[in-house]
Amino acid sequence: MYLYNEFDQTLVNERVEQFRDQTKRFLNGDLTEEQFRPLRLMNGLYIQTHAPMLRVNIPYGLLSSKQMRMFAHIAHTYDKGYGHFTTRQNIQFNWPKLEQVPDILADLATVQMHAIQSSGNCIRNITCDPLAGVSADEIEDPRPYCEIIRQWSTLHPEFSYLPRKFKFAVSGSPKDRAATQVHDIGLHVKKDAEGRIGFEVLVGGGLGRTPVIGQVIAPFIAEEDILSYSEAILRTYNLFGRRDNKYKARIKILVRETGLDKFKAQVDAEWETIKNGPLKLTQKEIQRVKAQFAPFPYQTAVSTNAPNDPQNNSGAFRQWLKQNTIQHKQAGYRVVFISLKSPTQAPGDITTEQMNKVADLAEQFSFAKIRTTHDQNLALTDVLENDLFLLWQQLNDAQLATPNIGTITDMICCPGLDFCSLANASSIDIAQGITERFTDNAIDTGNISLKMSGCMNGCGHHSIGEIGILGVDKKGEQWYQLTLGGSDSHQSKLGDRLGKAIAKESVVDAIEDIIHVYKAQRTVNESFTNTLQRVGLQPFKDKVYAAH
């Protein structure tokens, strides 16, 4: 993983002290709330329903065990003993005291972390495939390019006050596991006919109240040109993006209203003026960053008998092995997903004790590295197959081995009304109700992505869930709108609305009705999406609205 040099560390340390002074002046009354607001947002600090919320960047979802222990320290010392992992691979702390936030940022700086640009109208955390570097279908590890983009975009003077927030996602495999099509810029690693590395560039994707699937603006941009081409897109957006209406300020609206062809012409004209300048990457620079992501010293002569050993053949272990682990590109290893969707906790939440345990297990089993995922889970990506049973035992003891990865109870869920000041409806209690209803038969339903948001901002990605749930307010009452058939894969798709919104008390029953229709209609091994495409919305609509 990337390690700070002396310049990085100095910059982050100085930023902490700058914000400490800004916070002190605000608390002393020398800065108004209006003056302080952009300053705190540039340092990841929101004001939520009950308390401030601090969002900490985890670049491309990669953590060291030392950094995870720092999260545990922060949760214990400054919060209420837990943190919340998000769909952008970050972590949020929901209960810090404002006057202590500079101390939190100072602690984070000691482990090479910060909250710069995790909020505000700027370029946010760069995200990528959580299987980067370990997937057999990978064309190229995308993490070095994520790091190059991160270094370019952090505190970029021209892009500190964009019309709205801006998000990158990078995928290194033909199978998109980074939801690139619903980002402002999505990058797919490609090879051209001569075998050169480059990127297919998508632009104008996004979720929220106006969900849009991104479009290809350039089928191939060589790796040495990716910064200059990205800058050309950002300059065009910064120049023409609307600032009079925040709901129409995202680049997706600009691309739609301008038209892709005209927008591309504007970008290409801008690119011509900068493509051969200092932003052109050299192979020396690319290789310098790639060296920070060298493969681990894997064992090459590995016995793989342990998972099939009779003493390891408990039903619970076998179920976890099947559901929560996948193949690694290195023989003798597997990728292990750590479910943060236990029936006893809100989706994405993790306690101080669990954070420390994950750090211990990463050191014991996975080269002291941890990944965060877009599904609000964690992963240990480099585990010897011989160690799987021992790892499972310890995860199970820590309530981190729920065998539900990819199932209906592995749902994405925003905090909703429990924390967020923007929310119209609660999410966590609905998630708990669904989990309780399906805990005993989640595996039997097959892999189904369920995503839920408490408002139109769509932080729970409901628009691209195979089952989407959106909380809406109706005259002070909580109602929920259902969509079916969304996808965040390489062929992303927005879900179709099932019908009118339903009352809160009917949501869990409605989800069960949908699953009953699927199980009755599916053919052998047929996925939820394929069944829906074959039979259409009507059978699901008839069942849900006959009962509700």
N, C-alpha and C positions, 0 to 999 in steps of 0.2 A: 504494500500500500504506500501511498505518497506520504512522505515525512517532510515537515516544515524545514526550510533552511533558515538562516539567521534573519533574513529579510522578512520572511513570512511571520516568524515569531515576533519580531519587533513591531510589525504592522498590527498584529492582533493585540499585543500588549498595550500599544498606544491607543487603539480603539477602545479597549476596556476603560482606560483612565479618562478618555474623552467622555464616554458615556457616564462614568461615575460623577464627573463634574456637572454634566447636563442634568442628571437625576437630582443631585444635591441642589442645584439652582431651582429646579422645578419644585422640590419639596419645601424650599425656603421662600417660595412665592416670587422668585425672580424671572421665571418663565411661566407663561400662561399654558393652559391645556392645549390650546391651538398651536402654540409654538413648540410644545414638547411632543405632540403627537407624531410628527414625521421623524423626530429624533429617536423615539422609542421604537417606531415601526422599522426603522433601518437597523435596529438591533434585535428584532424578533419578538418584541414585546407588545402584546395585545391587552386590551381591557375587556374581560369577559363578564358574564352575568354575576359571578360571585367574587372574582379575584382576578389579578393579572394572569395572563398565560404567556409562558416563554416557549418559543419554538426554536429548537437547536438543529442546525444543519448536520446531516450525515452524508457527505458527498458520495454520490453513486451507491449509497447504502452499505458502505464498508466500514466496519468498526474493529478496533483492537480490543482485547480483553481489558486492557488498562482503561480504555475509554468507557467501556461498559461499566467498569467499577466506579468511574467518576459519575456516571449517571445514577448509580445506586447511592453514592454519597450525596448527590444533590437531592434525590428523592427523600432520603432520610433526614438531611440537615435542613433543607429549605422548603420541602413540600410535605405531603401527607403520606409518604411511604410508597409512592408508585409513580410511574410515568406512562405515557400513551404514545405508541408508535402509529405513524400516519401513513396515508397512501402515497406520500411523496418521499418515503423512506426516512423521514425525520422523526424526532421525538419531541413531545410537548409535555411541559410541566404546568399543571392547572392551578396550583395554589401558592406560588411564590409571593412574598411581600415585596412591594415596589422598592423599598429602600435596600433590600438585600440582593436585587438583581445584579448590580455591578459586582458583588462578591461571587455570585454564581458564574458570571462571565469570566471573572479572574480565575476561578477554579477550572473552568473549561479550557482556558488558554494554556494551563499547565499540561494538558494532554492533547494539545494541538487541535482544539475545536473552538467553534464560535457560533454566534447566531446572526452574523452579518448577512443581510439580504434574504433572510427567511421570511420576510414580510415586506410590504411596501410596493410601490410601482417601479420595480426593478427586475433584474434577471434573478430568478429564484434558484434553489438547489438543483444541480444537474443530476438527473436520475438515469438509471440504466437497468438492464437485465440483471436480476439477482443471481443468475447462473453465469455471469460473465467470467470467463477464464476457465470454467470447468465443464461446459457443455460440449458434447461431441459434435453438434451440428454448427458450431461457431465458425464463422469465416475469419474473424479476428477479434481479440479481446477488446471490447469497447472502452474499458476503464481508462486507459491512457488518454484517449481522445476526450473523455469526460473531464479528466484532470486538466488537460490543455484548455478546454472551454471554460472550466471553472476559474483558472488563473487569469484568463483574458477578461472574463466578465465581472470578477470581484472588484467592486469599487470603480468600475469603468465610469469615467467622468461624464461621458456623453449619454449613458443609459441609466443614470441614477434617478431620473424623474421621467420615466416613460408615461404614456397615456394610462397604462394599467400594468399589472403584473405580467411577467413573461416567463414561460417555462420551456425548457429543453428536455428531451428524452432521447436516449441513444440505444440502439439495438445492434448487436454484433452477429445475430443469427437470422436465417431465413424465417424462423418462427419468432414472431414479435412477442416478447415477454415484458416489454417496457411500456406498452400502451402508447406507442409513438404517434399514432394517428389522432389522438385527442390531446396533443400538445401544440403550443404555438409554433415550435419547430421540432419536428421529428427527424432523426437521422438513422438511416439503415446502412450498415457497412455493406459495401459491394466490391466486386472485382470487375474490371473492364476486360475487354477481349485480350488485352496483353497481360492480364494478371495483376494490374496495378490496383492498390487499395484506394477506395474512395467512398462516397456516400450518395445514396438517394436521399434527396431533401424534400420533406413534406412541410407544408406551412398552413396555418390557419385552423388548426384543430383546437378543440377545447370543450369543456363541459359547462356547468353552471346553468343559468336560466335560458341560455341559447346554445344548446349542445350542437357541435359541428364536427364532422369528420374531416381531418386535414387532407389537403390535395398535394400531389407531387408537383413541385415547382421546378425541380431539376433532377433528371434521372441519374446523373452521375457528376459529382464534384470531386476532383482529386483531393487526397488527404492534405496535401500542402496548401490547398485553397479553402479549406473549410472555415477557418477563422475569418478570412476576408469576405467570403460569401455570406456567412452569418452576420457579419457586421453590416453588409449591404442591406440585408433584410431588416435589421434593427434600425438602421438609419432611415430607410423608407417608411417604416412604421412610425418612428419617432417624428418624422416630418408630416405625415399625412393622417396619422391616427387621431381620432376625435378626443377632445378634452372637455367638451361641453356636456357630455352625458356619460357617466361612468359605466352605464349598462351597454353602451355602444362603443366603448373605448378599446376593447380587445382587438387584436390583430385579425381574429376570425371575422369580425364585422367589417373591417377595412377590406379584407380580401373579397368577401362576398359582395360588398357594395361597389368595389372597384372593378371586380372581375379578375380571374386568375391571370389571363393573358396580359392585361394592362399592368397589373401589379408586378408580374414577372418582368415586363419591359422596364418598369421603373427600377426594379432591383438590379437588373442586368446593366442598366445605364450607370447606376451608382457603383456597381462592382468594377466596371471598367476603369474607374478612376482610382481604385485602391488595390486591385488584385495583384499587382506587381510591386507593392510597397512592403513595408516592414511586417505586415501581417502574414506574409507568405511563410509557411513553415518549412524549415530545412529538415533533412533526414537526421541530422545531428540532434536537433531539438526533439524530434519525435522519438528517436532512440533513447535520448536522455530520460524522457518521461516513462517510456516503456520499461526501462531498467528498474523502475520503482515497483513494477508488477511482475517480476520474474516468477516463474512457476516454483512451487514449493519442492523440497527434496523428497519426492514420493518414493515409497518402497516399490521396487519393481518385481520382486519375487514374493508374492503374497498368497498365502493359503486362503481360500474363500469358503471354508467348510463351516465356520462358526455359526452363521445364521441357520444352518440346517442341522446343527447338533441337536440330538434329542432333548438334552437338558435345557435348551433354549426354546423349545417348541411350544411355549405357552400360547394359548389362543390370543391373548391380548398383545403379546409381542409380535406375533405373525400379522395381526391386523394392522398394528402400527407400522411394521416394516413395509407392508404393501401400500399403505395409504400415505405415509409421511416421509418416505425416502424414495429417491430416484437414482438412476444410473449416472455415474461420473465418467468423464472421458478417460480417466486413468483406471485401468483394470485393478480390481482389489479394493476400490474405494466407492463410497456412495455419498450423495448429498442428503442431508437430514434436515427436514423442516421442523421447526419448533412451533407448535401451535399456541398462539395467544388467544385462543377461542375456547378456553375452558368454560364449562357451565357455571363456574363460580365467580367469573370476572367479566367485566365489559370487554367487548372485542378490542384488541390492540393494547389493552392495559397489561402492565407487568409490575410486580412489586419489587421493593428493594432487595428482598431475600432472593427472589427469582433472578434479578439482574446479576447479583453476585454469583449465583449458582451457574448461570449461563457463562459468565466469565471464567469460572473454574473449569467448566466442561470444554470450553473452547481451547483452553491451555492444555487440557489433558488429551483431547481428541482431534483438534482441528487447527493446529498451527497458530493458536491464540487469535484467530480471526472469526468474526461474526458478520453475517449479512442481514440487512433488513429488507423486507419485500413490500411490493405494492399492495399486497393483501393483508397488511398489518400483522405479519408473522415475522419470525426470525429463521435463519438457516445457518447450520454448520456445514460448509460445502466440501470438506475434505476429510471424511471419516473413514478409517479402515473398516472394511466389512467385518473383520475379526473383533472389532470393538463395539459393534452395534448393540449387542445384548446388554453389555455393561452400561453403555450410554443410555439405552432405553430405561433401564432400572432407575438410574439417577434422575432422568427427566420425569419419569412417572412419579417418583417420590416428591418431586417439586411441583406437581400438577402442570407439567409442561409437555405431556405426551398424549394429549387428546388425539385419537386417530381420526381426524376429520378434515385433513387438508384437501381442498377442492370440493368438499361436500356442502350441502345447504347450510350446515351450522358453522362453516368456515366463512362467515359473511363479513363483508366490509360494512362498517357502521360508523357514522360520524357521532360526535358527542351529543348533538341535538340540544334540546331545551335544558338538559341537566347542567350544561356549562355554557353553551354558545349564546351570545347576545343577539345573533342574527337569526336563530332558529325559530321556526313556526310550530314545531311539534317535537316530541321526544322520540328518541331512537333506541336508547339503551334498553329500556324496559320491553320494547317490542322485540329486540334481538334476544333478550333473555327468554321471552315467551316462546319464540321460534325454537331456540336451543332446547328448552325443556320438552317441547312437543316432539322434536326429532332426534333427541340424543340417542335413543335406543335403535333407531332405524335409519340414521343418516346415510350409512354405507349402502343400504338397500336402494336408496333413491338415486344412486349414481352421482357423478360429479356435476354439480349445478352451481353456478355462480349467482349468489344473492347479494345485492348491494343496496344500501339504504342511506338516505339523506334526510335530515330534518328540515331542509328548506331548499329553495330553488338554486342556491349557490352550488349544490351538488358535490360537496366535499366527500360524500360517500359513493360517488360514481354511479348513482342509481341508473343513469341514462344508458349505461353500457353493461348492465347486469342481465343475465338470462332471465332473472326475476329482479325487477327494480321496484323499490318502495320509496315514495316521496311524501314527506309530511307536509301538509298544507293547513293553513288556518282558515276556518269558516266561522266568522262572527264570534271569535274567541274560543272556538272548539277545535280539537285536533282531529283532522281527517287525513286519509292516506290514499294516494293515487298509485295504482299498480301498472307496471309495464312488463312486457314479455319479449324475449328474443334478442336482447342486446348482446354485444360481444366486444371485448377489448383485445382480440387476437389480431393477426396480420390482416384479416378482413373485418375490421371493426364495423360495428353496426349499432345504431341507436334503437332501443327497444320501442315496441309499439304499445300505445296506451290500451289497456284492457277495457276500460269503461269509466264510469263516474267514480269519484272518490268514495271510500268506504269509511265507516266509523272506526275509531281506535280499537274498540272492544272486538271488532270483527276481523282484524288483520291476520292474526295467527290462524284462525279458522279458514280464512280465504287462502292463505298459503298452503294449508293442508289440502284444501279442495283442489288447488292447482296441481299438487303432487299426485293426488288420487287420479286425476284425469290423465296425467302423464303416464303413470304406472299402468293404467287400464288400456291406454292407446299405443304404448311403445311396442316395437318388435324386439326380438332378442338383441341385447347389447346396443340398442338404439339410444343415442343421446337425447337430452331434453330438447336441444335446439333442432335436431333433425326431426323429432316427433312433431314439434311445433310447426316446422316448415311443411310437413306432410299433411297435417290435419287442420292447420290454421288456428286462428284465435277463438273461433266460435265455440268449440266444445269447452274451453276453459272459461269463457265468458258466461256460457249458460250455467255451468256449475257454480261459479262464484256468485253470480247475481240472483240465482234461484234461491240461494241460502241467505244472502245478505242484501 
